[in-house]
């Protein structure tokens, strides 16, 4: 099935009462689960590193360092730094304390000497130093991201408030470097914010924001490796936006991300569901999006001009697929079904992009993230 054995890491929610959202997983997880997916598509557990709500796992470009982002609204978030051993198990180094809550993303600058840390709850953006060994800090720049005038929005005060009022205030979600710019989608502001990156000063300078459909809730994005195209998932509308990227006249201040096409990720638009993860296949010929509620993976064919054409909708075999990962060889997909407490393996047809669910399933309490490592 696969070209070789792979080491994977699976994050899990260990304290669900500390989250902005409310997982319905039957039992909490313990932290980060180190596993092997062998060439036959079988999963094996190698060890567990205990941690509080490690919700996002970001590898450093050195191939050895891993950042695990602690998700909590009780206090400022934390980014844990580990070394990944050969079997995928982890050796702890240190922790960086962010300036905001419900920390959810980290993006290393192209020079690897700085990082952007995103805090979802209060839309705090931190720009921090990054040492050659991956150590983070100190903070160089920290600010709250929003575009609505002061007095027309408010900060949610509790997670119950947040459940019913997802867009009364800003909620930043991720950050992506592209040429001289950084894009930061914001679910609460229905916009992608555009910044110019000053690589020497290690600083973000805000240029403008690009409005998305009211109520859509931009969440995550992925950049095409060969085309000036990116894809933005809209969590609340269950759509993917195809957007053109414009690097012309680089000194000018103008939108660098231009929405072009919107595609639905579900068949039943009236059903309660929320887009979660979005990924391109290794060859960038197919795009995949997971739907929490519809409990499916949407498959899109990437056309020659970067546009999308939906080619499939596959049940994930579990509830609330918060995250999924595609093997580097492209022949397998692993889905984290958060509220069913397991991860499942799918065969992937590299030529057609189609997915077929296998019998391989492994119980992981409240799984929230999957990362192939040492790949």
Secondary structure in CASP SS format (residue, H / E / C, confidence):
PFRMAT SS
TARGET T0000
AUTHOR 0000-0000-0000
METHOD secondary structure of the structure
MODEL  1
X C 1.00
X C 1.00
X C 1.00
X C 1.00
X C 1.00
X E 1.00
X E 1.00
X E 1.00
X E 1.00
X E 1.00
X E 1.00
X E 1.00
X C 1.00
X C 1.00
X C 1.00
X H 1.00
X H 1.00
X H 1.00
X C 1.00
X C 1.00
X C 1.00
X C 1.00
X C 1.00
X C 1.00
X C 1.00
X C 1.00
X C 1.00
X C 1.00
X C 1.00
X C 1.00
X E 1.00
X E 1.00
X E 1.00
X E 1.00
X E 1.00
X E 1.00
X E 1.00
X C 1.00
X C 1.00
X C 1.00
X C 1.00
X C 1.00
X E 1.00
X E 1.00
X E 1.00
X E 1.00
X E 1.00
X E 1.00
X E 1.00
X E 1.00
X C 1.00
X C 1.00
X C 1.00
X E 1.00
X E 1.00
X E 1.00
X E 1.00
X E 1.00
X E 1.00
X C 1.00
X C 1.00
X C 1.00
X C 1.00
X C 1.00
X E 1.00
X E 1.00
X E 1.00
X E 1.00
X E 1.00
X E 1.00
X C 1.00
X C 1.00
X C 1.00
X C 1.00
X C 1.00
X C 1.00
X C 1.00
X E 1.00
X E 1.00
X E 1.00
X E 1.00
X E 1.00
X E 1.00
X E 1.00
X C 1.00
X C 1.00
X C 1.00
X C 1.00
X C 1.00
X E 1.00
X E 1.00
X E 1.00
X E 1.00
X E 1.00
X E 1.00
X E 1.00
X E 1.00
X C 1.00
X C 1.00
X C 1.00
X C 1.00
X C 1.00
X E 1.00
X E 1.00
X E 1.00
X E 1.00
X E 1.00
X E 1.00
X C 1.00
X C 1.00
X C 1.00
X C 1.00
X C 1.00
X E 1.00
X E 1.00
X E 1.00
X E 1.00
X E 1.00
X E 1.00
X C 1.00
X C 1.00
X C 1.00
X C 1.00
X E 1.00
X E 1.00
X E 1.00
X E 1.00
X E 1.00
X E 1.00
X E 1.00
X C 1.00
X C 1.00
X C 1.00
X C 1.00
X C 1.00
X E 1.00
X E 1.00
X E 1.00
X E 1.00
X E 1.00
X E 1.00
X E 1.00
X E 1.00
X E 1.00
X C 1.00
X C 1.00
X C 1.00
X C 1.00
X C 1.00
X C 1.00
X C 1.00
X C 1.00
X C 1.00
X C 1.00
X C 1.00
X C 1.00
X C 1.00
X C 1.00
X H 1.00
X H 1.00
X H 1.00
X H 1.00
X H 1.00
X H 1.00
X C 1.00
X C 1.00
X C 1.00
X C 1.00
X C 1.00
X C 1.00
X C 1.00
X E 1.00
X C 1.00
X C 1.00
X C 1.00
X E 1.00
X E 1.00
X E 1.00
X C 1.00
X C 1.00
X E 1.00
X E 1.00
X E 1.00
X E 1.00
X E 1.00
X E 1.00
X C 1.00
X C 1.00
X C 1.00
X C 1.00
X E 1.00
X E 1.00
X E 1.00
X E 1.00
X E 1.00
X E 1.00
X E 1.00
X E 1.00
X C 1.00
X C 1.00
X C 1.00
X C 1.00
X E 1.00
X E 1.00
X E 1.00
X E 1.00
X E 1.00
X E 1.00
X E 1.00
X E 1.00
X E 1.00
X C 1.00
X C 1.00
X C 1.00
X C 1.00
X C 1.00
X C 1.00
X E 1.00
X E 1.00
X E 1.00
X E 1.00
X E 1.00
X E 1.00
X C 1.00
X C 1.00
X C 1.00
X C 1.00
X C 1.00
X E 1.00
X E 1.00
X E 1.00
X E 1.00
X E 1.00
X E 1.00
X C 1.00
X C 1.00
X C 1.00
X C 1.00
X E 1.00
X E 1.00
X E 1.00
X E 1.00
X E 1.00
X E 1.00
X E 1.00
X C 1.00
X C 1.00
X C 1.00
X C 1.00
X C 1.00
X C 1.00
X C 1.00
X C 1.00
X C 1.00
X C 1.00
X C 1.00
X E 1.00
X E 1.00
X E 1.00
X E 1.00
X E 1.00
X E 1.00
X E 1.00
X E 1.00
X C 1.00
X C 1.00
X C 1.00
X C 1.00
X C 1.00
X C 1.00
X C 1.00
X C 1.00
X C 1.00
X E 1.00
X E 1.00
X E 1.00
X E 1.00
X E 1.00
X E 1.00
X E 1.00
X C 1.00
X C 1.00
X C 1.00
X C 1.00
X C 1.00
X E 1.00
X E 1.00
X E 1.00
X E 1.00
X E 1.00
X E 1.00
X E 1.00
X C 1.00
X C 1.00
X C 1.00
X E 1.00
X E 1.00
X E 1.00
X E 1.00
X E 1.00
X E 1.00
X E 1.00
X C 1.00
X C 1.00
X C 1.00
X C 1.00
X C 1.00
X E 1.00
X E 1.00
X E 1.00
X E 1.00
X E 1.00
X E 1.00
X E 1.00
X E 1.00
X C 1.00
X C 1.00
X C 1.00
X C 1.00
X C 1.00
X E 1.00
X E 1.00
X E 1.00
X E 1.00
X E 1.00
X E 1.00
X C 1.00
X C 1.00
X C 1.00
X C 1.00
X C 1.00
X E 1.00
X E 1.00
X E 1.00
X E 1.00
X E 1.00
X E 1.00
X H 1.00
X H 1.00
X H 1.00
X C 1.00
X E 1.00
X E 1.00
X E 1.00
X E 1.00
X E 1.00
X E 1.00
X E 1.00
X C 1.00
X C 1.00
X C 1.00
X C 1.00
X C 1.00
X C 1.00
X E 1.00
X E 1.00
X E 1.00
X E 1.00
X E 1.00
X E 1.00
X E 1.00
X E 1.00
X E 1.00
X C 1.00
X C 1.00
X C 1.00
X E 1.00
X E 1.00
X E 1.00
X E 1.00
X E 1.00
X E 1.00
X E 1.00
X C 1.00
X C 1.00
END
